[in-house]
Amino acid sequence: MIKCVAIDDEPIALSILQEYCRRYGDIDLQCFTSPIKGMACVKSTLPDIVFLDIEMNSHNGVELAKEMPEETCIIFTTAYSQYALDGFNVDAVDFLHKPVFYPRFEHAMQKALIMVNSKRGQREKRNTITLKAEYKTIVIDVNDISYIEAMDNYVKVFRRGLTTIVSQITMKEMESLLPPDSFIRVHRSFIVGLDAIEKFSNRQIFLKNYDRYIPIGRTYNEAFNNLYNIFKQRYNNK
């Protein structure tokens, strides 16, 4: 879930952002017409992205941007294009000129997510991947993934205690997104998270908290050997 805050003294502008965020998906947005209350929320909750109007009745957005937490991505929203240069001078990710249309909003979000994922990796030392599912963009923590199953040109991503994600992507593409030290492909239709494995043989894998087993394909003997060596090493290191 991407945490966002929007600060704008125009309620209509905030309503448009709320609608766009709902449409984009996987965004938790808090809106404020008061810059003071909005900044207080930013400093207490440390959102990933802040949508910030530049010219408000009581405050200037460029000046507020200088008070933002260092790891917060800023997207300026304003009706006055002459402020664009000022916005980029404070390292804004993008500048949205009102009235904002959805394709332009989506482009700004895609740029911001690249930076968010990079900063999350540095700050939290965890890996995330971004997938499209049902016309929404979903950021997935790879630590939540138990296994992935192929379905033609789609994959089903099974997550611990969370909803299953279906995305139009090939297994080869999916495999390239995942950290190789945490996942292993054991079948043309299955990729398994190492931490999700309870026990295995040379033919099948049993997962924690699942009532099914994952087959090991006949052409994936190397995968079985890798599994054996990984778990043998883990046991010896205890």
C-alpha positions as CSV (number, residue, x, y, z in Angstrom):
1,M,0.0,0.0,0.0
2,I,1.3,3.4,-1.0
3,K,0.8,6.1,1.7
4,C,0.0,9.5,0.2
5,V,-1.0,12.9,1.6
6,A,-2.6,15.7,-0.5
7,I,-2.5,19.3,0.6
8,D,-4.6,21.8,-1.4
9,D,-6.9,24.6,-0.2
10,E,-9.3,23.8,-3.1
11,P,-11.7,21.0,-2.1
12,I,-12.5,20.2,-5.7
13,A,-8.9,19.6,-6.5
14,L,-8.7,17.2,-3.6
15,S,-11.8,15.4,-4.8
16,I,-10.2,14.8,-8.2
17,L,-7.1,13.4,-6.6
18,Q,-9.2,11.1,-4.4
19,E,-10.9,9.7,-7.5
20,Y,-7.7,9.3,-9.4
21,C,-6.1,7.4,-6.5
22,R,-9.1,5.1,-6.2
23,R,-8.8,4.4,-9.9
24,Y,-5.1,3.8,-9.7
25,G,-5.4,1.4,-6.8
26,D,-3.4,0.4,-3.8
27,I,-3.1,4.0,-2.5
28,D,-4.0,5.2,1.0
29,L,-4.7,8.9,0.6
30,Q,-5.3,11.5,3.3
31,C,-6.5,15.0,2.2
32,F,-6.1,18.4,3.9
33,T,-7.3,21.8,2.9
34,S,-5.2,23.2,5.8
35,P,-1.5,23.3,5.1
36,I,-0.7,23.3,8.8
37,K,-2.7,20.2,9.5
38,G,-1.4,18.6,6.3
39,M,2.2,19.2,7.3
40,A,1.6,17.8,10.8
41,C,0.2,14.6,9.2
42,V,3.2,14.4,6.9
43,K,5.7,14.7,9.7
44,S,3.9,12.2,11.9
45,T,3.1,9.5,9.4
46,L,6.0,9.9,6.9
47,P,4.0,9.2,3.7
48,D,5.6,7.9,0.5
49,I,4.2,10.6,-1.7
50,V,2.8,14.1,-1.0
51,F,0.6,15.9,-3.6
52,L,1.2,19.6,-2.8
53,D,-0.4,22.7,-4.2
54,I,2.0,25.6,-4.7
55,E,-0.1,28.7,-4.3
56,M,-2.4,28.5,-1.3
57,N,-4.1,31.3,0.6
58,S,-1.9,31.1,3.6
59,H,1.2,29.2,2.5
60,N,3.5,28.6,-0.4
61,G,4.0,25.0,-1.4
62,V,7.6,25.5,-2.5
63,E,8.5,26.7,1.0
64,L,6.5,23.9,2.6
65,A,8.4,21.4,0.4
66,K,11.7,22.5,2.1
67,E,10.3,21.2,5.4
68,M,9.3,17.8,4.0
69,P,11.0,14.6,5.4
70,E,14.0,13.8,3.2
71,E,12.6,10.5,1.9
72,T,9.1,11.9,0.9
73,C,8.4,12.2,-2.8
74,I,6.7,15.4,-3.8
75,I,4.3,15.9,-6.7
76,F,3.3,19.5,-7.1
77,T,-0.2,20.4,-8.3
78,T,-0.9,24.0,-9.4
79,A,-2.8,26.1,-11.9
80,Y,0.2,28.3,-12.4
81,S,2.7,26.9,-14.8
82,Q,5.3,29.6,-14.0
83,Y,6.0,27.7,-10.7
84,A,7.3,24.6,-12.5
85,L,10.9,25.5,-12.3
86,D,10.6,26.4,-8.6
87,G,9.1,23.0,-8.0
88,F,11.9,21.1,-9.6
89,N,14.5,23.2,-7.7
90,V,13.3,21.5,-4.5
91,D,13.6,18.0,-6.1
92,A,10.0,17.4,-6.9
93,V,9.3,14.1,-8.7
94,D,6.8,15.8,-11.1
95,F,4.7,18.9,-11.7
96,L,0.9,18.5,-12.5
97,H,-0.7,21.5,-14.1
98,K,-4.4,21.9,-13.2
99,P,-6.8,20.8,-14.5
100,V,-5.1,17.4,-14.0
101,F,-6.2,14.6,-16.3
102,Y,-5.9,11.0,-15.4
103,P,-3.2,9.9,-17.9
104,R,-0.9,12.7,-16.7
105,F,-1.6,11.7,-13.1
106,E,-0.8,8.0,-13.9
107,H,2.5,9.0,-15.5
108,A,3.4,11.1,-12.4
109,M,2.6,8.1,-10.2
110,Q,4.7,5.7,-12.2
111,K,7.7,8.1,-11.9
112,A,7.1,8.5,-8.2
113,L,6.8,4.7,-7.6
114,I,10.3,4.1,-9.1
115,M,11.7,6.5,-6.4
116,V,9.4,5.1,-3.7
117,N,10.6,1.5,-4.3
118,S,14.2,2.6,-4.4
119,K,13.8,4.6,-1.1
120,R,11.9,1.8,0.6
121,G,14.6,-0.6,-0.3
122,Q,17.2,1.6,1.3
123,R,15.1,2.5,4.3
124,E,13.5,-0.9,5.1
125,K,16.0,-3.2,3.4
126,R,13.2,-5.2,1.8
127,N,12.4,-6.0,-1.8
128,T,9.2,-5.1,-3.5
129,I,7.9,-5.8,-7.0
130,T,5.2,-3.9,-8.9
131,L,2.5,-5.8,-10.9
132,K,-0.6,-4.8,-12.8
133,A,-3.8,-6.6,-11.7
134,E,-7.3,-5.8,-12.7
135,Y,-6.2,-2.4,-14.2
136,K,-4.6,-1.5,-10.9
137,T,-0.9,-1.2,-10.0
138,I,0.0,-3.2,-6.9
139,V,3.2,-3.0,-5.0
140,I,4.0,-6.5,-3.4
141,D,6.5,-7.2,-0.7
142,V,8.3,-10.3,-1.9
143,N,8.6,-11.4,1.8
144,D,4.8,-12.0,1.7
145,I,4.9,-14.4,-1.3
146,S,4.7,-18.1,-0.6
147,Y,4.6,-19.3,-4.2
148,I,3.6,-18.4,-7.8
149,E,1.6,-20.6,-10.2
150,A,1.4,-20.1,-13.9
151,M,-1.9,-19.9,-15.8
152,D,-1.3,-19.5,-19.6
153,N,0.0,-15.9,-19.9
154,Y,-1.0,-15.0,-16.3
155,V,0.4,-15.8,-12.9
156,K,-1.2,-16.3,-9.6
157,V,0.8,-14.9,-6.7
158,F,-0.1,-16.6,-3.4
159,R,0.7,-14.4,-0.3
160,R,0.8,-15.3,3.4
161,G,-2.5,-14.2,5.0
162,L,-3.2,-11.8,2.1
163,T,-5.3,-12.0,-1.1
164,T,-4.0,-13.8,-4.2
165,I,-2.9,-11.5,-7.0
166,V,-3.5,-12.4,-10.7
167,S,-1.4,-10.6,-13.2
168,Q,-0.8,-10.8,-16.9
169,I,2.9,-11.6,-16.9
170,T,4.9,-14.7,-18.0
171,M,6.7,-17.0,-15.5
172,K,10.0,-16.1,-17.1
173,E,9.3,-12.4,-16.5
174,M,8.1,-13.1,-13.0
175,E,11.2,-15.1,-12.2
176,S,13.4,-12.2,-13.3
177,L,11.7,-9.9,-10.8
178,L,12.3,-12.1,-7.8
179,P,15.5,-12.2,-5.7
180,P,17.2,-15.5,-6.7
181,D,18.4,-16.1,-3.2
182,S,14.8,-16.3,-1.9
183,F,12.9,-18.1,-4.6
184,I,13.4,-21.1,-6.8
185,R,11.6,-22.4,-9.8
186,V,10.9,-26.1,-9.4
187,H,8.4,-26.7,-12.3
188,R,7.4,-24.9,-15.5
189,S,4.3,-23.8,-13.6
190,F,5.6,-23.1,-10.1
191,I,8.1,-20.8,-8.3
192,V,8.4,-21.3,-4.6
193,G,9.6,-19.0,-1.8
194,L,12.3,-20.8,0.2
195,D,10.9,-19.5,3.6
196,A,7.5,-21.0,2.7
197,I,8.8,-24.6,2.4
198,E,8.0,-27.0,5.3
199,K,9.5,-30.2,3.8
200,F,10.3,-31.7,0.4
201,S,11.3,-34.8,-1.5
202,N,12.7,-35.3,-5.0
203,R,9.2,-35.2,-6.4
204,Q,7.2,-32.7,-4.4
205,I,7.3,-29.8,-1.9
206,F,5.0,-29.2,1.0
207,L,4.4,-25.6,2.1
208,K,3.7,-24.1,5.5
209,N,0.0,-23.4,6.1
210,Y,-1.1,-24.8,2.7
211,D,-3.0,-28.1,2.1
212,R,-1.5,-28.7,-1.3
213,Y,1.9,-29.8,-2.5
214,I,4.0,-28.3,-5.3
215,P,5.4,-30.8,-7.8
216,I,9.0,-30.8,-8.8
217,G,9.3,-31.1,-12.6
218,R,11.3,-33.9,-14.1
219,T,13.5,-31.4,-15.9
220,Y,14.1,-29.5,-12.7
221,N,16.5,-32.0,-11.0
222,E,19.0,-29.2,-10.5
223,A,16.3,-27.3,-8.5
224,F,16.0,-30.3,-6.2
225,N,19.7,-30.5,-5.7
226,N,19.8,-26.7,-5.0
227,L,17.0,-27.1,-2.4
228,Y,18.8,-30.0,-0.8
229,N,22.1,-28.0,-0.5
230,I,20.3,-24.8,0.7
231,F,18.5,-26.6,3.5
232,K,21.5,-28.7,4.4
233,Q,23.5,-25.6,4.8
234,R,20.8,-23.9,6.9
235,Y,20.7,-27.0,9.2
236,N,24.4,-27.0,9.6
237,N,24.4,-23.3,10.5
238,K,22.0,-23.7,13.4
